[in-house]
Amino acid sequence: MRIDRLLANLTLTGGRRVLNEKALVRGYLCVHFGKTLLCRGASFLSLFVMIRYLDLPASLAGVIFLLGALANALADTAVGYIRSKMVATRPAMDHGILALAAIAFAALPLFAPGTPDMVLAAIILFRIAFAWIDVPHNALTSRIAATPDKALPLSRARTLWSSAATLLIGAIAFPVMAQDALSMADLAALFVAIALIGWLFMLPLPGLFARVATSGVPALASPGRRGRKYAWADRRLVGLVLTSSVVGVGLSALTKVLPHLDAGLYAWGAASIMLINAGRLLVSACWGHIAAWFGASGLSASLLLTAFFVAVLPWALAFQPLALLCLVLIGCGTGGIGIVIWYAFTRTVQERAQPQDHALAFGLFTTCIKLATGLGGMTAGLWIDAAGRDRLHVTTLTTGLVMISVSLVAVALLHMARSALGNRLKQPIRAPA
């Protein structure tokens, strides 16, 4: 970037450089696309590659996936704590860890079949390095979205860019998940391409940290707000974390199992990924109208919508166009869930936390989400093994999908009950006549 363009993105206020808001948001979303590409690539492709290409038993692959998610979850909390204590940014170290995450991601298909120890080492290395990128980037959300009118558009933009990255992963997955397996050399080339694209998009991240640290980006919590124990003591934060975790386990298991389903459709696995994320992309673009329609019940409506179409998916598979529509509508529901939860969590952190604690808050939040994702991956591995073959039939899905649907309905009902009780308690108490 030319120096005059860089200076145009900065203004001076009281001798301090203040980052232009549009430039900050562009950099933030650019990095979000890159890290989502690696995250979704690892999430959607790694379990399939371990089972299909590296000849690992599905249950063992599920356990490896869970251990990787556990390492990521513990690293998220540790990174959040470390970042909350850091008084200066270290761009050189950040760039080194970015490169390490990309290399560890690209290494998965390079191992010989039947070597679970090497696969586990690569996955854990990727997950720990990724946490160093993910947590502080998420913490930037509450620094950028300083007011409610900025938080919701940013949450929509996150979901939109996440969906775009996952659509790209779905397109790449078509040859990976086709009936005729790729050669290991071609698979390795695809993983290297994903890693390279993700790394290039994440390159602005160390610069964003440095600019935010030295600029006048406003602090969002006043000194009178709650102190450091807010992250595990605040009821709203705990409720959002529990909702995300319950939803995450079921939906993670669903998305891991679908690529192994014998649905009688070419490249069904990749198509299911793309259709679900097409729905997420659609709901991100239309969320302003959807939020105006549902109002405060947007989360409950999204949960119930997702639950209904998850439950009917086994029967819809008998008529393929209806099954494809179900997948799009499941994506719409999960997109709505993601937008509402990220918006609500960001606003709660802004209201309840000191600015130096934002990284820790988002670290604890993503810890629970990644544990849920890992449990979903292990559940999927056990699910596939229980079928007795690498390719599932629709009849083996019905019970599991109904259980996922019931859990989503239960969360929606609890959320509605909590909202109704909260509104009732807020009503004024009238004195007797």
C-alpha positions in Angstrom: 0.0 0.0 0.0 1.3 3.4 -0.9 2.2 5.7 2.0 -0.3 8.4 1.0 -3.1 5.9 1.0 -2.0 4.6 4.4 -1.9 8.2 5.8 -5.4 8.8 4.3 -6.7 6.1 6.5 -5.4 7.9 9.6 -6.3 11.1 11.3 -4.6 12.9 14.2 -6.5 13.6 17.4 -4.5 15.1 20.3 -1.3 13.8 18.9 -2.7 10.2 18.6 -3.4 8.4 15.4 -7.0 7.3 15.0 -7.7 4.6 12.5 -10.3 5.3 9.9 -13.3 3.3 10.8 -14.0 2.0 7.2 -10.3 0.9 6.9 -10.5 -0.9 10.2 -13.7 -2.7 9.3 -12.3 -3.7 5.8 -9.2 -5.2 7.5 -11.3 -6.9 10.1 -13.5 -8.6 7.6 -10.6 -9.5 5.3 -9.0 -11.4 8.2 -12.3 -12.9 9.2 -12.6 -14.4 5.7 -9.1 -15.9 5.8 -9.4 -17.4 9.3 -12.9 -18.8 8.5 -11.5 -20.4 5.4 -9.0 -22.3 7.5 -11.4 -23.0 10.3 -14.2 -24.3 8.0 -11.7 -26.2 6.0 -10.5 -28.0 9.1 -14.0 -28.5 10.4 -15.7 -29.8 7.3 -12.8 -31.6 5.6 -10.5 -33.0 8.2 -12.9 -35.7 9.6 -13.8 -36.8 6.1 -10.1 -36.9 5.0 -9.1 -38.9 8.1 -11.8 -41.5 7.4 -11.8 -41.6 3.6 -8.2 -40.9 2.6 -6.1 -41.7 5.7 -8.0 -45.0 6.5 -8.6 -44.2 10.1 -11.6 -45.8 11.8 -14.5 -43.3 12.1 -14.6 -43.5 15.9 -10.8 -42.9 16.2 -11.1 -40.0 13.7 -13.9 -38.6 15.8 -11.7 -38.8 19.0 -8.8 -37.1 17.2 -11.2 -34.3 16.1 -12.4 -33.9 19.7 -8.8 -33.8 21.0 -8.0 -31.1 18.5 -11.1 -29.1 19.5 -10.2 -29.6 23.2 -6.7 -28.2 22.5 -8.2 -25.3 20.6 -10.7 -24.6 23.5 -8.0 -24.6 26.2 -5.8 -22.5 24.0 -8.6 -20.0 23.5 -8.9 -19.4 27.2 -5.1 -19.2 27.7 -4.7 -16.8 24.8 -7.5 -14.6 26.1 -5.8 -14.4 29.4 -2.4 -13.7 27.9 -3.7 -11.1 25.5 -5.5 -9.4 28.4 -2.1 -9.0 30.2 -0.1 -7.9 27.1 0.8 -4.2 27.1 2.3 -4.2 23.6 1.7 -6.0 20.4 4.3 -8.3 18.8 3.8 -8.2 15.0 6.7 -10.5 14.2 5.5 -13.2 16.6 1.9 -12.8 15.2 3.2 -13.2 11.6 5.2 -16.3 12.6 2.1 -17.9 14.2 0.0 -17.1 11.2 2.5 -19.0 9.0 2.6 -21.9 11.4 -1.2 -22.3 11.4 -1.2 -22.3 7.6 1.6 -24.9 7.4 0.0 -27.2 10.0 -3.3 -27.0 8.1 -1.7 -27.9 4.8 0.2 -30.9 6.4 -2.8 -33.1 7.0 -3.0 -34.9 3.7 0.8 -35.4 3.6 0.8 -38.2 6.2 0.8 -41.9 5.3 -2.5 -43.7 5.8 -2.9 -45.3 9.2 -0.7 -42.8 11.2 -3.1 -41.4 13.8 -0.2 -40.0 16.0 1.1 -37.8 13.3 -2.4 -36.6 12.3 -3.2 -35.8 15.9 0.1 -33.8 16.3 -0.7 -31.7 13.1 -4.3 -31.0 14.1 -3.3 -30.0 17.7 -0.5 -27.7 16.3 -3.0 -26.1 13.9 -5.6 -25.6 16.6 -3.3 -24.0 19.1 -1.7 -21.7 16.5 -5.2 -20.8 15.2 -6.3 -19.8 18.7 -3.6 -17.1 18.8 -5.2 -15.6 15.7 -8.9 -16.2 16.5 -9.3 -14.9 20.0 -7.8 -11.4 19.6 -9.5 -11.0 16.3 -12.9 -11.8 17.9 -12.0 -9.3 20.6 -11.7 -6.6 18.0 -15.4 -7.0 17.4 -16.4 -5.1 20.6 -13.8 -2.4 19.8 -15.2 -1.8 16.3 -18.9 -2.0 17.1 -19.0 0.7 19.7 -22.8 1.3 19.5 -25.8 -1.0 18.8 -26.3 0.6 15.4 -22.8 -0.7 14.5 -22.9 -4.1 16.3 -25.8 -5.6 14.3 -24.4 -4.7 10.8 -21.0 -6.0 11.9 -22.6 -9.3 13.1 -24.4 -9.6 9.7 -21.2 -8.9 7.9 -19.3 -11.6 9.9 -22.0 -14.1 9.0 -21.9 -13.1 5.3 -18.1 -13.4 5.0 -18.2 -16.7 7.0 -20.8 -18.0 4.6 -18.7 -16.9 1.6 -15.6 -18.6 2.9 -17.6 -21.8 3.6 -19.1 -21.7 0.1 -15.6 -21.7 -1.2 -14.7 -24.7 1.0 -17.8 -26.4 -0.3 -16.7 -25.8 -3.9 -13.3 -27.2 -3.1 -15.0 -30.2 -1.4 -16.8 -31.3 -4.6 -13.7 -33.3 -5.9 -12.6 -34.3 -2.4 -16.0 -35.9 -1.5 -16.9 -37.3 -5.0 -17.3 -41.0 -5.4 -14.0 -41.3 -7.2 -11.4 -40.3 -4.6 -8.6 -37.8 -5.5 -5.0 -38.9 -5.6 -3.1 -37.9 -2.4 -1.0 -35.5 -4.5 -4.1 -33.6 -5.7 -5.6 -33.6 -2.2 -2.4 -32.1 -0.8 -2.4 -29.4 -3.5 -6.0 -28.4 -2.6 -5.1 -28.2 1.1 -2.0 -26.1 0.2 -4.2 -23.8 -1.9 -6.7 -23.3 1.0 -3.8 -22.6 3.4 -2.2 -20.1 1.1 -5.4 -18.2 0.4 -6.3 -18.1 4.1 -2.8 -16.9 5.1 -2.8 -14.1 2.5 -6.2 -12.8 3.8 -5.0 -13.0 7.4 -1.8 -11.0 6.8 -3.3 -7.6 7.8 -4.1 -9.0 11.3 -0.8 -8.0 13.1 -1.1 -4.5 11.7 -4.7 -4.2 12.9 -3.6 -5.1 16.5 -0.8 -2.5 16.4 -3.1 0.2 14.9 -5.9 -0.4 17.4 -3.4 -0.5 20.3 -1.9 2.9 19.4 -5.1 4.6 18.1 -8.0 6.4 19.7 -10.4 3.5 19.2 -12.8 4.2 22.2 -12.9 2.1 25.3 -16.4 0.8 25.7 -16.9 0.1 29.4 -16.8 2.8 32.0 -14.8 2.3 35.2 -18.1 1.8 37.1 -18.9 -1.4 35.1 -18.4 -4.9 36.5 -14.9 -6.1 37.1 -12.9 -9.1 36.0 -15.2 -11.8 37.2 -18.0 -10.8 34.9 -17.2 -13.5 32.3 -18.3 -16.5 34.4 -20.7 -14.7 36.7 -23.0 -12.7 34.4 -26.2 -14.6 33.7 -26.7 -13.2 30.2 -23.2 -14.3 29.1 -23.7 -17.8 30.6 -27.0 -18.1 28.8 -25.5 -17.2 25.5 -22.6 -19.6 26.0 -24.9 -22.5 27.0 -27.2 -21.8 24.0 -24.2 -21.8 21.6 -22.8 -25.0 23.1 -26.1 -27.0 22.9 -26.7 -25.8 19.3 -23.1 -26.3 18.4 -23.0 -30.0 19.4 -26.0 -31.0 17.3 -25.3 -28.9 14.2 -21.6 -30.0 14.2 -22.6 -33.6 14.3 -25.1 -33.0 11.5 -22.7 -31.3 9.2 -20.0 -34.0 9.8 -22.4 -36.8 9.1 -24.1 -35.5 5.9 -21.0 -35.9 3.7 -21.0 -39.6 4.5 -24.7 -40.1 3.7 -25.6 -42.3 0.7 -28.2 -39.9 -0.7 -28.1 -41.0 -4.3 -26.8 -37.6 -5.4 -23.5 -36.8 -7.0 -21.1 -35.2 -4.5 -23.8 -35.0 -1.9 -21.4 -34.1 0.8 -20.1 -31.0 -0.9 -23.5 -30.0 -2.1 -24.9 -30.2 1.5 -22.1 -27.9 2.8 -22.8 -25.4 0.0 -26.6 -25.4 0.3 -26.5 -24.9 4.1 -24.1 -22.0 3.7 -26.1 -20.5 0.8 -28.9 -20.3 3.3 -26.7 -18.6 5.8 -25.6 -16.1 3.1 -29.2 -15.5 2.2 -30.3 -14.8 5.7 -27.3 -12.4 6.3 -28.4 -10.3 3.3 -32.0 -10.2 4.4 -31.6 -10.0 8.1 -32.8 -6.4 8.4 -36.2 -7.3 7.2 -36.3 -10.6 9.2 -35.3 -8.9 12.4 -38.1 -6.3 11.9 -40.6 -9.1 11.4 -39.6 -11.3 14.4 -38.3 -8.6 16.7 -36.9 -9.8 20.0 -37.9 -13.4 19.3 -35.4 -13.7 16.4 -33.3 -16.3 18.3 -36.3 -18.5 19.2 -37.7 -18.3 15.7 -34.3 -19.3 14.2 -34.0 -22.2 16.6 -37.5 -23.5 15.9 -37.0 -23.1 12.1 -33.8 -25.1 12.2 -35.3 -27.8 14.5 -38.3 -28.3 12.1 -36.2 -28.7 8.9 -33.6 -30.9 10.7 -36.5 -33.2 11.8 -38.1 -33.5 8.4 -34.8 -34.0 6.5 -34.8 -37.8 6.6 -38.2 -37.9 4.9 -37.4 -35.1 2.5 -34.5 -37.1 1.2 -37.0 -39.3 -0.6 -37.7 -36.4 -2.9 -34.3 -34.7 -3.7 -35.5 -31.2 -4.6 -37.3 -31.0 -1.2 -34.1 -32.3 0.5 -32.1 -29.5 -1.1 -34.6 -26.9 0.0 -34.5 -28.3 3.5 -30.7 -27.8 3.6 -31.0 -24.2 2.4 -33.6 -23.5 5.1 -31.5 -25.2 7.8 -28.7 -22.8 6.7 -31.2 -19.9 7.1 -32.0 -21.0 10.6 -28.4 -21.4 11.7 -27.4 -18.1 10.1 -30.1 -16.4 12.2 -28.8 -18.1 15.3 -25.3 -17.0 14.6 -26.2 -13.4 13.9 -28.3 -13.0 17.1 -25.9 -14.7 19.4 -22.8 -12.8 18.2 -24.7 -9.5 18.3 -26.0 -10.2 21.8 -22.7 -11.4 23.1 -20.8 -8.4 21.7 -23.3 -6.0 23.3 -23.2 -7.8 26.6 -19.4 -7.7 26.7 -19.4 -4.0 25.9 -21.9 -3.3 28.7 -20.4 -5.5 31.4 -16.6 -5.7 30.7 -13.6 -3.6 31.0 -11.9 -3.1 27.6 -8.8 -5.0 28.6 -11.0 -8.1 29.4 -12.6 -8.4 26.0 -10.1 -10.9 24.7 -10.6 -13.1 27.8 -14.4 -12.9 27.3 -14.3 -13.9 23.7 -11.7 -16.6 24.5 -14.1 -18.2 27.1 -17.0 -17.9 24.6 -15.1 -19.6 21.8 -13.7 -22.2 24.2 -17.2 -23.5 24.8 -18.2 -23.3 21.1 -15.1 -25.3 20.1 -15.7 -27.9 22.8 -19.2 -28.3 21.4 -17.9 -28.6 17.9 -15.4 -31.2 19.0 -18.1 -33.2 20.8 -20.2 -33.0 17.6 -17.3 -34.3 15.6 -16.8 -37.3 18.0 -20.5 -38.0 17.9 -20.4 -38.0 14.2 -17.5 -40.5 14.2 -19.4 -42.8 16.5 -22.5 -42.4 14.5 -20.7 -43.4 11.3 -19.1 -46.4 13.0 -22.4 -47.5 14.4 -23.8 -47.7 10.9 -21.1 -50.4 10.2 -19.9 -48.8 7.0 -18.3 -45.6 5.6 -21.5 -44.6 3.8 -24.6 -44.0 5.8 -28.2 -44.7 4.6 -31.0 -42.3 5.4 -32.7 -44.9 7.7 -29.7 -44.6 10.1 -30.1 -40.9 10.4 -33.7 -40.5 11.6 -33.2 -41.1 15.3 -30.1 -38.8 15.6 -31.7 -36.0 13.6 -34.9 -36.1 15.7 -32.7 -35.9 18.9 -30.9 -32.8 17.4 -34.3 -31.3 16.6 -35.6 -31.9 20.2 -32.5 -30.3 21.7 -33.0 -27.2 19.5 -36.7 -26.9 20.5 -35.8 -27.3 24.2 -33.3 -24.4 23.9 -35.9 -22.3 22.0 -38.5 -22.9 24.7 -36.1 -22.1 27.5 -35.2 -18.9 25.7 -38.8 -17.9 25.3 -39.6 -18.7 28.9 -36.6 -16.6 30.1 -37.7 -13.7 27.9 -41.3 -13.8 29.1 -40.2 -14.0 32.7 -37.8 -11.1 32.2 -40.5 -9.0 30.6 -42.9 -9.8 33.4 -40.3 -8.8 36.1 -39.7 -5.5 34.3 -43.3 -4.5 34.6 -44.0 -1.8 37.2 -45.6 -2.9 40.5 -48.8 -1.0 41.1 -49.9 0.0 44.5 -53.3 -1.5 45.6 -56.3 0.8 45.1 
